[in-house]
């Protein structure tokens, strides 16, 4: 309230100081009726000022509104005229061009921008230079005009978003202009050949605004540091390849030609030899080795160092932009008062009832997403049973592997259905309105954006006070939904697969029919590796190809459909000179629509990728490498879309990446917990170490020639008497035939005795070791994260000293002015 009162007082002071200039502006010929403005030919259009710069900028327009050609006197035509009349009353210059659509170019009067400068510059400079005429940056000009357009109210109490919802207007966008900055960005930034070149962040800021520039600064910094993680991950993976054939555990599996394993399903599944899975065991050891533990710890430290170094980088960047102490709420209040001096700020509100309802609905959505993960589990179980009964020998022998791969592909399809927003409207665009303070939420018309629709609905229930508050609330909800969509199946594979399935003779079954899956005797980490590899590669190939091709094709189709009609001249008739603005406006209209989510989608995509890169990296050390190469292409892909394929995004000012930083810090903590659980539960690292230092030959004999892991496979497999199978089990070979051949038992992966199938002492030893390692790993990793966060200051000393000098100089200037006024 105090800030609003101060801003109102300053506006009134500004009005008194600039009364002469404003009175002169009031007498200029621009004060004409709306009808005259709309019908004025482009050659004789009134100028705002008589100076040379105004003449040169005469054909530069802040925004373009697009409308269908409505019948005279129709409701839509009346509503459109009322809105344009309101803009005219505020001093906007409006220009009409008719083609297949109606185009209205609007240009705001200069007093809007002088008020903005007056309210938001330093108080001391305001007193010293009352009549300074410094032009605001184009990005600021577009942002102010966008705010005023979307907050102009017609006599029917309708705003622009309401009119767009009713198809009175089809689109509203700022123009891409043939400026030097844009041409530079197109040639030096939005090119595939510049994929390894440094980004021109200052140029990006000058053209797209601080929010876009800060996004690309963050993405470039993330990609740069990701290169180090990618290098370490590649070294760990190559080191695993070098020991491909040297593992004692793999050797024992490959030589186990007389170890008969229990069937993998109940109906027509054969008994199988452990040696048949020799290759699978070697691949598992290539992933699951001592280097995995070291790399998981490294990535926990890397995530912390990355965020701490980013905080320093961000502080340097925003200090150079003079935005370190910028206040978003103050700027929003200033623009509200510029638009309407009688505006009263919306109060902070909180409703426990509304918050409770939102919380319950969020929990309901989480339950739905967990249910989808259960559906994927059921698919894997049923698919394994069906493949084992297939007529194809390949599917019978590789039933589990095929089920894992197809399950991963199905998981990716689920991610697309629940999260992707790739279906662009190729003709006109619809507007789905959402009651927020500033702008309508325009987004692609797609039937697949389930998570987004639910998150928007929940934010609507909360009724946020400001746009930034709405954006933060929406970010938290959509990230939770996206995270569960992407990781629910991975969580099942990592922590539940093979641990809740029971044992032969007493399997856990779905609907009393299909039994749950088992892990391979060498561990479950290979299943997690396959799942992550398929999802990441599909997301970074198919998704990126679609992300580029859809807007490219949409642009080509719109350009073909919206070609202007060529007028055939009659003999002797002179060709009419075409308005120079018409071509530019049409070219911009034919570009793909941007919306309030355009940059948000890019951030969300990178944050989900960051989750894949850190949380389960112990199972997939190549994740940082894939992310690194993806980001090199992602930067140029986004640049091409922004400069060539999409309309100009409305610039927004900011001095940080917002709540995304808190999300990244939360992911860093989840990464420590996730990797600790993967090593302790999914990996065979702990059981191997327990055997090595408790039950191995090395602990019983002083024989250095014996590998300490000799006998581990036999130790980790339990014995089951085949006569104890359930009566309804239909095996490929009759049990009586096996008994006649002298085979009475089969083996399975677990620590159970062969009498009552209860857990053995070894199981509890391994369980205690897993728990101890998990606690130790997470505490050590979190301590290292805290030490790293303390050791690396968030703000560099150069920035702190710069801010200190500014405060010192300001106080010295104030003191000097006081002494001078006292002497006078």
N, C-alpha and C positions, 0 to 999 in steps of 0.2 A: 504494500500500500504506500509506503514511504517512497519507494522508487517511482511509482506511478505519479504521485503528487509532485515529486521533484521534476519528472519529465514534463508534466503539464505546465509547471512554472517556467521551465526553460523554453518550452514552445511559445508561451505568451511573451517572454522576454525577446525571443527571436522575432516574433511578430512586430514588436515595438521597434527593435533595432533596424529591421529590414522593411519598415513600412513604406519608405520611398520607393524601393525597388519593386515591392509587391504592387504598389499602386500603379507603377509604370507598366507592369505586366498585365494588370487588369484592363488597361486601356488599349492593349494591342488588338489587332484584328482577329485573333484566334477565338475571341469570345463570340462565337456564332452558334446558331442552333444546330441540333443533331442532324436534322434533315439536310441542312446546307453542307455539313461536314461529309455526310454520306454521298452527296451528289456532286461534290466539287471535283472537277477534272484534275488529274494528277499534275498537269503542268502549272495550274494556277492555285496550287494548294497553299494555304497560309503558312508562313514561317513562324516559329516560336520566338525567335530573336532575329535581330537584323545584323548580327555580327557574322564574320566570315566562317567561323567554326560551325555555327548553327546551320549556315547554308550548306556546308560540306556534309554535315550529318543529317540533312533533311530527309534523305531516303533511308535512314537507318531506323528500324522499328524494333521496339522492345519485345513484343509478343505478337503472335498471329492467332486469331480465333477462326475456326472453320465451322461452317454451318451448311446444312442442306438448303436448297432453294424451296422455301415454303410458300404456300399460297398467300396472297395478300389478304389480310384480315383474319388469318387463321390464328389459333391460340399460340402456336409455336412462334409465329412471326411477331405477334404482340409481345410475348415474353422476351424475345430477342431484342426488340426495339427498346423495351423498358430497361434492360440491362445496359445496352449501349448508351441510353440517355443518362443513366447514373454515372457511367464513366465520363461522359461529356461534362456533367456538372462538376466533376472533380478536376476538370482541366485536361483530360486526356485528348490527344489528337487521334482521330480515327480515320482510316482510309479503307475504302471498300473496293474490292476487285471481284468480278464475277467470271466464273468459268463453269465447269460442271458443278462446282460448289461455290459458296460465298465465302470469301476470305476478307477478314477485317484485321488490318494492321493497326496496332495501338502503340502510342508513344506517350509516356508519362511526362507531365510538366516538371521543370527543373526544381521547383520549390520543394517537391517531395524529397529530392536527394539532398538539398541544402538543409532541410530539417533533420534528415538522418545524420548528416555530418555534424550538425550543431549539437545534437543530443549525445552522440557517441564518441566525440573526440575529447581530448584532455581539457579539463576546465581552464588551465592556465593559457593554453593556446587559443581557446575560445575567446578569452578576454582580450588577448593581444591582437587577434586578427578576425574582427567581426565580419568583414565583407569579403573574406577570401573566397575565391571562385575556383576551387580545385575540383575537377571532375572526379566523380566516384568511379571505381573500376567497373568494367562492363559486367563482371560476375555479380557485384553488389547491386548494380542497377537492375539486372534481371531478377535477382532474389526479391528486391523490394516490389517490383511490378507484379511478380507472381503472387506475392502476399496480398497486395491490394486487390488484384483481380479475383482471388479466391475468397476475399472477405468483403467484397462489395455486395450490398443487399438491395434487392429490387423492392418496389412498393408492395409486392406480393410476399415479402419476407423470404425470398429465394436467393441462394448464392449460386456461384458458377457450377459447383458440383451438383446441385439440384437440377440446374438447367441441362447439364450434360447427361444426367441420369434420364431426363425426359426427352433426350435427343434434340433439344433446342440447339445446342452446340455439339459438334462431333469431336473436336480436338482443340487444345490450347497449348502452344509451345513457343519457346524462344527460337530464334533463327541461328542456323549455322551461317556465318558470313565469311566471305573470302578475305579473312584477316591474315596478317603475316604470321601470327601465332599458330592459327589452325593449319596453314600450309606447311609450316615447319613441323608440326606434330604429325601431319600426314606423311611427310617425306622422311623424317628422322626418327619417328617413334612407332607409327602404325605400319611397320614393314617387317616381314618375316626375316629379311636379311639382317635386321638389327637385333636379332634375338639375344646376342651376347653383349650388346652395348648398354651403357648406363642410361637410365631414363632421365628425360628433361623435366624434372619435378617442378621447377619454377614455371616453366611454360605451361605445364598441365594445370597448375594452380591459376595462372592468369586466364586460362580459357574455360576450365571446368569448375573452378572453385576449390576451396581448401579441403572439403570432405573427400572429393575424388582424388586430389593430390595426396592427401594423407593415406588413403587406401593404397595407392600405388607405392607410396613410400614404405608402408608396412609390408606389402607383398614383396617388394624388392629386397627389403631387409630380411624377411623370413626366408626367401629363396636363397639369399647369399649365405646365411648361416646353415640352411638346410644342406648346402653343399658339403660342409664338414661332417654332418651326421651321415649323409649318403656315402661319403668316403669310408668312414668307419664301418658302416653296415656292410658295404661291399667287401671290405677286408675280412670281416667275420664270416660272411657267406663263402668267400673263396677259401678261407681256412677250413671251413666245414667240408668243402669239396675235396681238399687235399687229404682228409682223413676218411674219405668215403669207404675205403676197403680195410681200414686198420682197426676198426672198433671190435673189441672182444665180444660185445653183445651182439653185433651184427653177424660175426663169425659163428657164434653159437646157434643163431636162428638159421643161418644158411646151411649149417651142418646137421640140423635137427631132422634127419630123414626118418627117424623112428618115433617122433613125438606126434601122437595123434590128437588133434584138437577137436573140441566139441562143435557140433553144427552151429551155423550162424542164424538159422531160422528153424521153425518147427515142422514145416511141410516140405518134404522132398529135398531137404538140404543134406549134402553129404558130410561125412567126417572129412577132415582135411589135414594135411601134413604142415607142420610149422615151417619147414624149409621152403614151401611154396611161396612164402611171402618174403623171400630173401631181399629182393630189390626194394620193397617197401621199407624194410628194416634199415637198409643202408641210407635211403633218403631221409628217414627219420633221424638217424644219427647225424647226418649232414646239417640238420636244423637244430637238433637238441644236443648241445654239447656245452662244455665249460665256457666257451666264448659267448654263448647266449646270455649267461648271467652277467658277464662283464658289460656287454652291450646294453642290456636293460638298465643297469646302473648308470652307464654313460648317458643314455637318453633321458633319464630322470634329471641328471645334472644339466644336460643340454637344454631341456625345456625351461629350466629356471634361468639359466644364463641368457637364453634368447629373450625372455620377457624382460629381464633386468636391463639388458643392452638396448632393447627396444624403447624402454622408458627413457633412457638417456638420449637415444636418437630422436625420439619424439620431442623431448624438451629443447634440443638444439634447433630442430626444424621450426617449431611454433615460436620460438624466441626470434629467429630470423624473420618470421612473418609478423612479428609484433602482436602475437595472439596469446601470449603465455597467460595473461590475466583476463582474457576475454570471458564475458559472462553471457551465456545464451539467453537466459531469462530476461536480462536487461535489454538485449537487442529485440527480443520478441515484444516486450512492452513498448519499446520505442516505435516499432513498426505499427503496433496497434493504435498508438496515439497519433501517428502520422496519418493513418487511414481515417481515424475518428477521434477527435480531441475529447469527446465525451465518453470514451470507452472506459469501462471499469474492469479491472483484472478479475479473472475467475479465482474463487477462493479454493484453498486446499480442502479437500473433503476425503473422508474415509468412512466406509460402511462395513461393519463386521459381517452383516448379513450377506452383502454382495460378495465380500471376500470369501466367505464360507461356501457360497454357491460356486464361485469360480474354482476354489480348491477341490470341491467334490467333482466338478466336471473335468478338471485336469486329471484327477485320479481315475475317473471313468475312461478317459482317453488313453491313459497309460495301461489300464487293464485291457482295452481293445488292442493296443499294440503288442502287449504280451500274448494275447490270444492269437494274433497273427504269427508270432514266433512259434507258438504251440502248433499251429497249422503246418508250418514248415517242418517241425519235428515229425509230425504225423506223416507228412509226405515222404520224408527220408525213410521212416520205418516201413511204410507200405511199399515204397519203391524198391527197397532192399528185398522184401519178401517176393515181390513180383519178378524182379530181375533174376533171382535165384531159381525161379521156376520157368525161365525163358527157354525157348528152343535153341537160342543162340549160345554156343559154348562160351563165347567171349563174355556175354552178359552174366552167364552163370558164374564164371570164375572171378569176374571183376564186379560183382553186384554191389559191393560196398563202395568201391571207388566211383562207379557210375552214379550211384545215389548221392554221393557227396558232391560231385561236379554238377549234376543237374539241380541239386538242392541249392547250390551257390548261385546258379543262373536264375533260378526261381526267386531267390532272395533279392537279387539285383532287380528283377522285374517288379517285385513288391516295393522296393525303394523308389523306382520310377513312378509307380502308381500313387504312392503316398506323398511323394515330395516334389517331383519335378514339375516345372511350369515352362514347358517348351512349346506349347501349342499357341502360336501367335495368330491373331486375327488377321487374315490376309486381305479382307475387304475393309469395312469400317470397324472401329473398335467399340466395344461396349464399355460402360463404366459401372463398376460395382462400388457404390458409395459406402462410406464408413464415417460415422459421426465423430470426427476429430476436429481440432481447433483450426488448423491452418489449411491443409490441402486435401483434396479428395484422394483416395487411394485407388489409383488406376493400375490395373494389372491384367495380364493376358487372360482371355476367356478360355478356360480349360476345365475339363471335367475330372482332372486327375489330382488337383492340388488339395487333397483332403486335409492334410496337416495344417496348411495355411488357412483354409476356410475355418477350421475349428479354432485356431489361435486368434483369428480376427474376431470371431464371434465372442470369444472369452474376453478379449480386450474391450469390445463394445460394451459388455456387461460392466466392466470396471469403470467406464467413463473417465478416462485419464484427463488431467487438467490441461496439459500442454502436449504438443506433438512429440517432444523429446521423451516425455514420460510415457506416452503411448508406445514409442519406438522401443524403449527399454523393456516395457512389459511384454510386448510382442516378441522381442528377441529371446527373452528367457523361455517363453512358452514354446516357440517354434523350435528352439534348439533342443529342448527336452524331447519333443515329439520326433524331431529328425534323428536325434541321437539314439533313441530307442528303436526307431525304424531301421537304422543302419547297423546297430550293434546287438539287438536282441538275439538274433540267431548265432552270432559269434560268442555271446555270453553263454548260451546253452552248450555249444561245442567245447568251449574252453573249460567250463566248470561243472557241467552236469553229464555230458556224454560219457557213458561207460561207468558211471558212479551210482546211478539210481536204477539200473536195469535188473538188479537181483542176481541170481546165479542159476546154473542148470538145475532143473527140477523145481525151481521156484522163481520163475521169471516174472518181472513186472510187465504187464500187458496193457495195451490201449484197447478199450472196449472189450477186454477179456479175450482178444483174438491175436493182435500183433504185438510181439514183444519188442521192447526198446533195443536200440543199437548197443553194440559193444565196441570197446577200443581194441586196436591192434595190440598184440603182445608187446610191441616196442613203444607203445604210447599213443596218445590222442593228438599230439601236437602237429602231426602231419595233416590231419583233417582241418585244423585251424589254419595252417599254412595255405592249404589249397583254397579254403573259403576266402581268406583275405586276398590272395593273389588274384582270384577270378573277379571278385568285386572291385578291387582297385583298378585292375586293367580294363574292365568294362566301363567303369565310371570315367576313366581318363582317356578312353579311346572313343567309344560310341557316344558318350555324353558330350564330349568336346566337339566331335564332328557334327552332332545334331545342333549343338549350341551355336556353331558357326553357319551351318548350311541352312537352318530354318530361317534366321533373319536375312540371309543372303537371297534365298529363294523368294521369301516374302517381299523383299525390296524389289527384286526383278519383276515379280508378278504385279505388284502395285504400280510400278513404273509403267508397265505395259498397259494396264487397265486405265490409268489416269492420264494417258497422253492427251494433250489438248486437241480440240477439234480444229482442223485446218479449214479456213474459210476460203471458198472458191470465189475469185473476183470476177465481176462482170466486166465486159469490154469497156474500157474508158474509166473504170472506177479506180480510184487511188487506194493503195494499200494503207490501212489504218496502222499508225505507229503503236506498237505494243508497249504497254506499261513496263518499264524496266524491273519493277518489283515482282511482276507476275511470275516470271520464270523462276526467280529465287524462291518465292513462296511455294510454288508447285514442287520444286525439287525437294524442299524441306518436308512438304506434306507427304511425298512419296516414300520418305524414309520410315523405318520402323518406329513404332511408338515406344517412348520410354515412360517409366512410371516411378512412383515413390519407392518401389521395391527393387529397381534396377540395380543399384549399388548394394542394397541389402542382400540380394541373391548372391552377388559375387563374394561378399564377406562370409555368408553362411556356407557357401561351397568350400571356401578355403579353411574355415574353422572345422568343418566335418573332416576335411582331408588331414588337418593337423591332428585330429583325434585318431584317425587311422595310423598316422605316422608315429604316435607316441604311446597310445594305450596298450596295444597288443604287439608292439614292435619286437618283443622277445620271441614271438612265434614267426615273425616275418621280417627279418633284418633288411630285406630289400625295399621295404616301404618308403624310407626316406629317399632312396634313389629314384623310385618311380615318381614320388611327389616332386622331387627336384626338377626332373625333365618336364613333368606336366606344367609346373609353374613357369618355366621358361617360355613355353608356348602360350600359357594362359595370359601372361602379361600382354603379349602382342595380339592375342585374340581379342581381349577386352579393348585394347587400343583401337584395333580395326573396327570393332563394333561401334565404339563411341564416336569415332571421327568420320566413318564412312557409311555405316549401315543404319545407325540410329539417329533420331532427332537429338538436338542438343539437350542434355540433361540440365535441369534447373540447378544452378550452383548453390551449395549450402556452405555456410561458414562453420568451422569447428576447430578445436585445438587438441582433440584426442580422438581415439577410435571408439569412445563411449563405453558402453557396458560390455563390448566384446573383450576388453581387457580382463574383466572379471571372469568372463566365460573361459578365456584362455588359461587363467590361473587355476580355475576349477578343473580344467582338463589336465593341467600339470599334476594336480593332486591325484586325479583318477588314474593318470599314467603310472604313478608310483604304486598305487593299490593294484591296478590291473596287471602290471608286469610282475609284481610280487606274487600275485595269485597264479599267474601263468606258470612261473617257475616252480612254485610250491605245489600246485595241484595238477596242472596240465602236463608239465614236463616230467620226465623220468629222472631228472637230476637228483632229487632228494632220495627216492628209493635206491638209486645206484650208490649214492654216497653212504647211506645207511648200511647197505650190504657190504660195501667196500671196507668200512671201518668197524663192522660188528660181526658179520657172518662169513666173510670171504676167507679163502685159504691163507691169505697173508696174515690174518689175525690168529690163525691156528698153527701155522708152521712158519719157521724162519727160512722160507724158500724164496729167494728173490727172482728165481727163474720163472716162477708161476705168475701169470697175470692176475692181479687182485680181483678182477671181475669174472674170473672163471667160475662157472656154475650159477651166474646170476639169473639166467633165463629159467633154469629148472627151479631155482629158489622162488621166483616171482609167479610161477604157475601152480595153480591148485589142482587137485585130483578129484574127478567126479566119476562115480560108478554108474555106468550106462544103464544098469537095471533100475535106477531111480528116476529115469525120465518120466514125465507126465504121461498118463495113459493115451491121451489124444495126440501125442506127438507122432507124426508120420515122416519118418526119416527115409532117406534114399536107400539105405541098406538096412535090412532087418536086424534088430538087435540080436536075435537068436543066431544069425549068421556070424556076427562078430564074436559072440561067445564061443561058438564052435571053433572059430579060428584062434581062440585063446586071448582075444582082446576083451577086457572087462572094464577098462577105464578110458576116459579121455581127459584132456587138460583144458583149463580155461584161466584167464588172467584175473587173479585175485589172491588174497591171503586168507584162505579158509582151510580148516582141517578136513580130512576125508571121511569123518565119521558122522558128525551132526551138522557139518558145513557152517560152523560158527567161526568168527574171526580168530586168527592165531595171534600169538604174541608179536610176531613180526609186523602184523597190521598195525598194532598200537604203537610199536616203535616208529614205524614210518609216519603214522599220523602225528605223533608228538614232534618228530623232526620237521614235518611240513609246517606245523603250527609255529614252532620255534623259529624256523627260517623266515616265515612270513612276517612275524613280529620284528625280528632283527632287521630284515631287508627294508621294511617300510620305515622303521625308526631311523636307521642309518641314512636312507635316501632322503627322508624329510629333514633330518638334521643338516645334511649336506645342502639341501635346497635353502634352508633358512640361513645357513652360513654364507652361501653364495649371494642370496638376496641382501644380506647385511654388508658383505664385502664390496659389492658393486653398487655405488650410490645411484638412486633413481635420476638425480639431476646432476649434470656435470658441473665442476667448479667454475668453468668459464661462464655458464649460464647464471649460476648463483652470483658471481662477481658482477656480471652485466646488470642483473636486476638490482644489486646493491648500489652500483654506481648511478643507476637511474633514480632510485629513491633519494640518494644523497644529493644529486644535482637538483632534483625537484625541491627538496627542502631548502637548499642553499638559495635557489631562485626566489622561493617564497619569502625567505628571511631578508634578502636584498630588496625586494619590492616593498616589504613592510618598513625597512629603515629609510628607503627613499621617500615613501609617502609621509613618514614622520617628519623628515627634514623639510619637505615642501609645506 
